[in-house]
Structures are given as C-alpha cells and as structure tokens.
Amino acid sequence: MPSTYSKPTLLARCKGNCGRELEINPENWKAIFGANGLEITKTCRSCLEKKQQQKANSAAAAGKEKKKDRADNSVDASAFIGASAVSAEDFFKALREAGDIHNLTAYVDVSGLVLEDESPKDIANLIAEQVQECIGYRFHFHGKRPFANSDTTRYDYNCAQSASQQRKSIKVEDKSKQRDKGKMAAYECEGWLTIWGSPDTHEWFVRIRHEDCHQKYISVEVPADVKDFILKNVHLRTSQLWKEILAKYPKPTFLRKSVYNIWVKAQQDQWKRHEDELKSAYVLLDEFSKQGSKFEVERIQLPNGGVSAGFQAFAFAIPTFLRKWAGKIREIGIDSTFNTTKAGYECFTILGEVFGSGIPLGFLFLKSHNPEEGEKENYLRSIVRHLVRIWGMEIMQCLSDKDISEINALIAELPEDVNYQLCFWHAIRAIKGRLAVVGRQPAYYNPDEAFREYDWIDRDFVPIKQMTAIQRESANLEVAQEAIPTIRVMFNSRPVASAPARPRIVINLNGRNIGNEDDSQAALEQFVESLVDDEDEDLDASDADLDVPDRLDAAPSWLEPGDETVFSVVPGYIFCPAPHRRQILRLFIRHFCEHPLLPDRRGMSRTSKQIRDDAVRDMYLFCFQRGLREVWGYMWSAWYCPAKWKLWARSTSGDFIGRWRTTMTVENLWRNLKHRTLHDFVHPRLDQVFYLLITDLIPTFSAKMQIFERDFRAGRSNPLTPWQKCFKANWKKLSLRPLGTQEYKIDPSLWTCTCGQQKYSPYLLCKHLVQAFHPPAPEFFQTVIRRRVQPFYSHPLLKPKDGTELHALDSLDGTVSDGDNPLGSDTYHKPAQSVSGTPSSSTSGLSRRSKRKRSDFEDDSSSIIEISSSSGASSPIRVDEESDEEVEAGHVEYAKQLARDFRAAAAVLEEQASNPKKAKLWLRSVSDRKLGADVSKMVGDVRRFSKTSRRRETTWARKGDKQSQIYTRNTMGLYKGDENVPPE
C-alpha cells in the first residue's frame, strides 16, 4: 500500500531493484496524484530514472524515436511533498510581492475564496484569474486531465505569450494581402500554470513555471464593468458611450471598436431575424406591415419576389407620408447611393416635393451580380408603378440624374404628359467634365439628322474622324486658340438664321478698330473674361492638368453615347481648347434655364420650339465660327438632338416652371442618412439599415413635417419653412444690391423682368423685381409660396412702388398643380383598386414623356435642413449677374473710394519712412504684419500682365496653385490701356 500525503511517513522502502529505505522528500521520491490524492511512487526516483534510461536506450537501438513528453513535465508533483496549506489571501499576497517568478509551488486553502456551489473548473479558473492579476501574465486554459479511480483533476493553463503555443495567424503568404496589424510578440518562456484539485476538499495544489520573465501581458479586452455599462445604455450612441467610458478610463488599452461590437451585438435582437440579411429584412418588413404596428410600412411587389439570378431586391413604401401628402405632390425626384450596407446594396429612394422640401415616399435596395440588360430598370419601374397606380399620384414633373435605368423607368411608368427633367447640377457637371477630357473623340455625329431639321447647318462640319481625306486640309482644321466674343446678329428681334464662314470680327472699342488679325487679342480676351464672375469655381480637375490627352472615361449615360470611348492618337489633339470651355458652359446654362414664361432681354416671349431653334443656332454658330468640330458633334449627339433636348431643357414644359431643378434634395437625404443615422455604424447589414430607416429617419421626418400643418402650434407664430428661410435670405440680399443705369421692363402682375437674370434664380427673383416692391411685412415670408405658373408670387402684402394695384390670388382657391396649395392638407386616401391592384379610376394611361427640371434650393430631406440660397455648384452664373452693357455704379464708386484710400495710405507710409528713427516701432509693426501685401501683389501682377501681355494659359487656374489663382483674380477683366502700366 503506497504512502499518501494525507498520512505521511518519514521513511519509505523502495519496491524497485535497490530496496532501500529512504526519507520521504522530493530528492528521493516522485509524487503523483492518484486515487487517494497526492501519493509517492512505489519506486524511488533513482530506480525510476534508471528504468527510463534503459527504455530510451532500447528504443534508440531499435531505431524508434521516443515520443516527446509535455514540455512542462506537469505529471511530476514532487514539489508538494511535505508542503503545508496556506490561505489564499497569503498566497496571492506573496505572489504580488515576489516579483519575477520562474518556479513556484504552493498548497493553497481556497475555502475563503470560493462559494460552495462552484464547480472544480470554476475554482481553477478563479485561481488562474487571481494569479494573472498578481504576476501580470495572461494564462489561457489549455486543457484538463482527470485521474483514473480518483476525483482529482489537473487543469493546465499556458502563457498567452509563449511561442510554442501560438497559432498560425498568417494564412496567406502574399504579404500585400496581409493585414497591417501584426500578431502579439511571443517568447520562448515555456510558461505553464498547473492546478490540481478535487471537489471534496478546499486544499488545492498550484504550480507556476516560467523560464523567461518577459514583457508583461497588456489586456485589450473590455473590462466587465464597461460591458455592464454598455448593456445598460444601448440607447446611447457609441460616441456618447465612449465619452463616458473615457471619463473612467482616460487611457484605455481596449479600442472603441470593441465597445462598438458589444453595443451592436446588444441591439441585434431588435432587427436581426435571420442570418441571411435579405430574409431577415423581409421578416422585419412583415412585422412592421401588420396593422397596429407603431412603425407603418407597405411592401412593394417586385419581379420574381425580389430575388433573381442577377439581383436581390427589397422595397417598401411609407404610407404615413403617402396618406398625408400624395394628393398634394406634383414633383418627385429619384436618386441612389452606395456604401450604405456591408453587402453592397445600392439604395434608391423617391422623394416628393412639399413646399420646396422633400419627403421620402419609398425605398428600393438592389444588389446586382451579373444582371441581364434591363433587369435593374424593371425593379425601378415597380416602385414608380406602386406610387402612381396604387396611390394614384398625379405627377407633373420628375427628376433624376443621368442614370439610364432611372430615366427609362420614369419615362415608361409615368403618364405621357409628365415632364422629365435632368438634374441641373448633374448636367453642368457632365458638360464641365466632358469639355476637360481633351484626348477623347466624340461619338458618331449624324449630320443628315441635323440638316433635315435645320437646313442652314453645314453637312461637312463634322468631327475629324468623319472627314474625308480631301476635307482634312489645314484650312478646315483650324481651331481658334483664343476666346472670341459671342456676337448675335438680330433682325426683327430674331437671330439671323445664317451660318456664314468664320468672319473677320471687327469691334470698335474706345474709338479703335480691333480685328481678329491684329495684335489686340489680349483686349478681346479680357473683354470676354470681364463677363465671367465665377472664377473661383473649380472643375473636377484643373485645365492645366487636362491640356494633355486624358484617359479618364466616364460611365455611359442616356445623354452621352456609350460608344464615345476612342482616344485620339494624333499628337496635339485637343477636344476643346481651354479658352472656349467657360463660354460653352455659360451658353449651355442659358439654354438650360430659358423658358417660355420668362421673357428675354428684348421683352419677347418665345415658344418652346423657338427657344430650341435659337439654342441650336447659338451653339452651332459658336462652334462653327471657332472651328470646334469635335465639340459640335458631341453637343448635338449628346444634348441638342430632338431625343436628348426634351430630357434636359426646362423650356419643354412650356406651361409651368417646377419648384425643383436638381436632385440635391435626395442627395441631402443620403447625406443625413450616412452622417447622422448611420454615423455610428460600421458596415451595417441590410436589415439593420431598414430598421434604422423606419425607427429613426422616418420619425424624424414626421416630426419635422409638422411645420407644414395648418394647425401646427395653433395660436403661436409659426417658424419659417426651410424653403421660406432661403427665400427670405435671397430676397434680403437682392434688396441691398445697387441698381445700374440700364432700364428693364418689369411686370409685377406676371412677376417677370427683362434683365435676363430671373431665369437663373432658383426662386425666379432678380434685384429689379425685389426692389420694385415696398419692403414686405414679416408675415409675408411666413406665408409666401412659389407658384408654378404666372404670377410666380401673389400675396396681399406685396405692394409695388409705382402704386400698381395687384390682384392677389387666394391660395385657398387655387389649384395644387399651379402651386397654390396652402400649408396644411387634408388626409389623402388611397384610390379604390381593382383586383389586379390598379386604381379603378385615377391616373391617365402609362406612356412616355419628355422633360426635366430642378431647383437650386434643395432642402435637407432627412432632417429638412435649409440649404444655402446661392449654391455655386448648382449654377456658375450669379443669380443677378448684369450684362456687359451695364456698369454698376456701386462697383465704380467702390473702386474710386479704394483709390483715394490707397493714395492716403501711400502718403502716410512715405511720411513714416522719411522718419525711421521716430517711427521705428510703427514701421516694424507694418513689416511684421505684411500690411498691404495683397495690394503689392495685385500691382505686381498688373505690371507683369501689362508689360509682357502674359495671359492665362487656361480658363481655370490650376487647382491647388495659390499663386496662379491670385494672379487670375488680379488680372481677370482688367482693361489694358496705353498708359495702364504701374510704375516700378
């Protein structure tokens, strides 16, 4: 019967070969855990070692490799022989005070540490955690080993930084594909924590082995108290949680991302219904669609149930807004955004216009993978069809960007008389970008199509690649390299419908004849550039960077032919020289904004056809007289041919002018969705985005839309709507602008002015109209509404200064289509439907339409935030830009006063400089502050420009080149007289 630790003896006899009686100690005997607890072996240590050596020799002779035992040799428990139990408190205190530990054994009484109902493994884990806190090393549970015929179990924990226990973290050998964050440093420490124990006793054996006392372990896990705080405050944003956490842990070793993961996981029960995010979103949609749900949504039926070989789709409508506003909405806009979900769903939405603001009516999420042609369009048609047929919306105008699928879906599903309008901002951006791509040739141009409609167009004026070898003589390939003033020849108030050969232009300027063949090109260029007022506006890329063939190729759109992909290999080929780009852009903007309801500068009202005829003539003559063959071929094929003109020109809606002319309202919704609703989420799932839209974004809209209710805050003065705020700011600005000497015909009864600037304003205002009325009372701005027909504004508080009596229309008696619908509305009920889901009587038959339009004011859809009333991105022409015939008195007087101040300043500087000792401090201050440095730079630039005739090589200064931009501002529009060179 072997001796046990529970009944120790002083001496024990070896049952091996030696048969000696030896003292019981670790040097003579080996201890193990057996059925009766800690026991010493029957054979002494010397005999055991000899026996093991003999086995090793026999294995070596037989050529067998001995199996490697565990590195920690944790079977040997000899160190515990003769040990007496210590309390857990004393044990852990000794660990904290011990410093570096290489080898330690202890017999620990854990009765004061654990509860009675804890399992042996829990006790072992608790001991391991306490050891970790005391010595600063992290031990991972490695495994356990129960002993046969015994309830004693051994628990092994390895050092987390042990090199022999590290898992292979690099699964791909290609270093370029490996993550930036490397693995934790590892050491050859052979660190082990071994714990023996039994559920029948509170006395446990602990052994620590650590050959290398390396860098302590830094924990990156979130502490338990922080986890509890997060779980109790899941309603807070991660930014708020992190702020509170930093108050307690100013220098945390855990990351904010870890906090985010705990926070998101705690919310999953709210929106996650299935591992597949699409199935989960549909389950969630069905829950919200049930009657009595707090958040009301309506499922939109999609082709193939929303799942096909090429697409996965998910769509829903917002009945809360449709029921309230569908009967009032006459304009809608559609646009999409990317990067809202981790799976890469593209999100579409349709917004309805309500008093200049936008409200979401429906959403569509699309994920494509090798789709068939036209498949995306079918999904978009479903959401448009749902709004038009199921809810019976009577749309007058719809807007989108240049996406082919969006345009086709709107044209196919909306009635024929609906005006389609391309987004103004996207149109300007497309023209800017295409003119700057200097190396790409235009798509095929059909001169016969153009000639059939306008017989004054030269059939031989075609892009270079369509010219015959005979036509490609140098005289036909000449292109003007300088900007030339645009001159329109009028006869009986109509432009001359002729296209003569490029003439020699002769202008009488200050009594001198200036021709295009003498040395006065600089004066002509400055004359043209003096009309430009948006020099600070940048292209997507600077012209200086685009004066070499560019390989940038935009995605094809409905307006830009998809076969326009050939780049010229001819040296020096330039699609459009830089000096002409701004003039072309300004010409296009004028054509975009013209409308039959707005008279031109001669006071003439033109029909839609007359506007197009004049626009085609303007663009053709501009290109023809400058030799811009490539530009004309592009402009006709992409913009001015009949099929394309009706998609972007505002004049095609001859009987009304819509309130919107851009899709910026939809863009603002995406901005708020990403920057506010989804700001704290990293790559959210589809079902999570859907949940946030319904529970966060839509309620925010509902609260904001109260401002349009007639009984909102009854008895109190209502705040201005977002559109009214911007309108008021624009009105105030125009009321302060000085009037020039040019007289224009102003008709307050129709709200028109012949200055030509009204068409550029998003509010159809100009300074002449604003200043023709007495300053209105504040109540005017609280109730003003922009109508879609003449008069565009009608209000009893508008009083003309000339005493004209105006008949103010009662908006309550007007029609919704005219734009007279007052604030507030009755509940709109869905039209009766047949079994097939179509209304029994409502909208006209589906067909195609042709129009488009957009407004410079686009309010922030998702939170209805007001937007700046003068957006440089929406229009490069100022709202109230004056013509070259009008010299504004305010500008002249400012220049004269500035000259007087400069002369006085020069006298002060000369006087102080003549007394340097007395004015020492003052002169030093002037020098340190660089006082007048901008004036000195302006004089230097003017001197350089005037003496060397150095002109800007490009229309736009190089983006990022500050000195070039300053030089452009200092010399643009400068009149170069004979004696205008500043002295040295």
C-alpha positions, 0 to 999 in steps of 0.5 A: 500500500503506497504512502499518501500525503494525507498520512505521511511517513518519514521513511519509505522502502523502495519496491524497485531493484535497490530496496532501500529505505529512504526519507520521504522528500522530493530528492528521493521520491516522485509524487503523483496524484492518484486515487487517494490524492497526492501519493509517492511512487512505489519506486524511488526516483533513482530506480525510476530514472534508471528504468527510463534510461534503459527504455530510451536506450532500447528504443534508440537501438531499435531505431524508434524515436521516443515520443516527446513528453509535455514540455512542462513535465506537469505529471511530476508533483514532487514539489508538494511533498511535505508542503503545508496549506496556506490561505489564499489571501497569503498566497496571492499576497506573496505572489504580488510581492515576489516579483519575477517568478520562474518556479513556484509551488504552493498548497493553497486553502481556497475555502475563503475564496470560493462559494460552495456551489462552484464547480472544480473548473470554476475554482481553477479558473478563479485561481488562474484569474487571481494569479494573472492579476498578481504576476501580470501574465495572461494564462489561457486554459489549455486543457484538463486531465482527470485521474483514473479511480480518483476525483482529482483533476489537473487543469493546465493553463499556458502563457498567452505569450509563449511561442510554442503555443501560438497559432498560425495567424498568417494564412496567406503568404502574399504579404500585400494581402496581409493585414497591417496589424501584426500578431502579439510578440511571443517568447520562448518562456515555456510558461505553464500554470498547473492546478490540481484539485478535487471537489471534496476538499478546499486544499488545492495544489498550484504550480507556476513555471516560467523560464523567461520573465518577459514583457508583461501581458497588456489586456485589450479586452473590455473590462466587465464593468464597461460591458455592464455599462454598455448593456445598460445604455444601448440607447446611447450612441457609441460616441456618447458611450465612449465619452463616458467610458473615457471619463473612467478610463482616460487611457484605455488599452481596449479600442472603441471598436470593441465597445462598438461590437458589444453595443451592436451585438446588444441591439441585434435582437431588435432587427436581426431575424435571420442570418441571411440579411435579405430574409431577415429584412423581409421578416422585419418588413412583415412585422412592421406591415401588420396593422397596429404596428407603431412603425407603418410600412407597405411592401412593394411587389417586385419581379420574381419576389425580389430575388433573381439570378442577377439581383436581390431586391427589397422595397417598401413604401411609407404610407404615413407620408403617402396618406398625408401628402400624395394628393398634394405632390406634383414633383418627385425626384429619384436618386441612389447611393452606395456604401450604405450596407456591408453587402453592397446594396445600392439604395434608391429612394423617391422623394416628393416635393412639399413646399420646396422640401422633400419627403421620402415616399419609398425605398428600393435596395438592389444588389446586382451580380451579373444582371441581364440588360434591363433587369435593374430598370424593371425593379425601378419601374415597380416602385414608380408603378406602386406610387402612381397606380396604387396611390394614384399620384398625379405627377407633373414633373420628375427628376433624376440624374443621368442614370439610364435605368432611372430615366427609362423607368420614369419615362415608361411608368409615368403618364405621357404628359409628365415632364422629365427633367435632368438634374441641373447640377448633374448636367453642368457637371457632365458638360464641365467634365466632358469639355476637360477630357481633351484626348477623347473623340466624340461619338458618331455625329449624324449630320443628315439628322441635323440638316433635315431639321435645320437646313442652314447647318453645314453637312461637312462640319463634322468631327475629324474622324468623319472627314474625308481625306480631301476635307482634312486640309489645314484650312478646315482644321483650324481651331481658334486658340483664343476666346472670341466674343459671342456676337448675335446678329438680330433682325426683327428681334430674331437671330439671323438664321445664317451660318456664314464662314468664320468672319473677320470680327471687327469691334470698335472699342474706345474709338479703335478698330480691333480685328481678329488679325491684329495684335489686340487679342489680349483686349478681346480676351479680357473683354470676354473674361470681364463677363465671367464672375465665377472664377473661383469655381473649380472643375473636377480637375484643373485645365492645366492638368487636362491640356494633355490627352486624358484617359479618364472615361466616364460611365455611359449615360442616356445623354452621352453615347456609350460608344464615345470611348476612342482616344485620339492618337494624333499628337496635339489633339485637343477636344476643346481648347481651354479658352472656349470651355467657360463660354460653352458652359455659360451658353449651355446654362442659358439654354438650360434655364430659358423658358417660355414664361420668362421673357428675354432681354428684348421683352419677347416671349418665345415658344418652346420650339423657338427657344430650341431653334435659337439654342441650336443656332447659338451653339452651332454658330459658336462652334462653327465660327471657332472651328470646334468640330469635335465639340459640335458633334458631341453637343448635338449627339449628346444634348441638342438632338430632338431625343436628348433636348426634351430630357434636359431643357426646362423650356419643354414644359412650356406651361409651368416652371417646377419648384425643383431643378436638381436632385440635391434634395435626395442627395441631402437625404443620403447625406443625413442618412450616412452622417447622422443615422448611420454615423455610428455604424460600421458596415451595417447589414441590410436589415439593420439599415431598414430598421434604422430607416423606419425607427429613426429617419422616418420619425424624424421626418414626421416630426419635422413635417409638422411645420407644414400643418395648418394647425401646427402650434395653433395660436403661436407664430409659426417658424419659417419653412426651410424653403421660406428661410432661403427665400427670405435670405435671397430676397434680403440680399437682392434688396441691398444690391445697387441698381445700374443705369440700364432700364428693364421692363418689369411686370409685377402682375406676371412677376417677370423682368427683362434683365435676363437674370430671373431665369437663373434664380432658383426662386425666379427673383432678380434685384429689379423685381425685389426692389420694385416692391415696398419692403414686405411685412414679416408675415409675408415670408411666413406665408409666401409660396412659389407658384408654378405658373404666372404670377410666380408670387401673389400675396396681399402684402406685396405692394409695388412702388409705382402704386400698381394695384395687384390682384392677389390670388387666394391660395385657398382657391387655387389649384395644387398643380399651379402651386397654390396649395396652402400649408396644411392638407387634408388626409389623402386616401388611397384610390379604390383598386381593382383586383389586379391592384390598379386604381379603378379610376385615377391616373391617365394611361402609362406612356412616355414623356419628355422633360426635366427640371430642378431647383437650386434650393434643395432642402435637407430631406432627412432632417429638412435642413435649409440649404444655402440660397446661392449654391455655386455648384448648382449654377456658375452664373450669379443669380443677378449677374448684369450684362456687359452693357451695364456698369454698376455704379456701386462697383465704380464708386467702390473702386474710386473710394479704394483709390483715394484710400490707397493714395492716403495710405501711400502718403502716410507710409512715405511720411513714416519712412522719411522718419525711421528713427521716430517711427521705428516701432510703427514701421516694424509693426507694418513689416511684421504684419505684411500690411498691404501685401495683397495690394503689392501683389495685385500691382505686381501682377498688373505690371507683369500682365501689362508689360509682357501681355502674359495671359492665362494659359487656361480658363481655370487656374490650376487647382491647388496653385495659390499663386496662379489663382491670385494672379487670375483674380488680379488680372481677370477683366482688367482693361489694358490701356496705353498708359495702364502700366504701374510704375516700378 
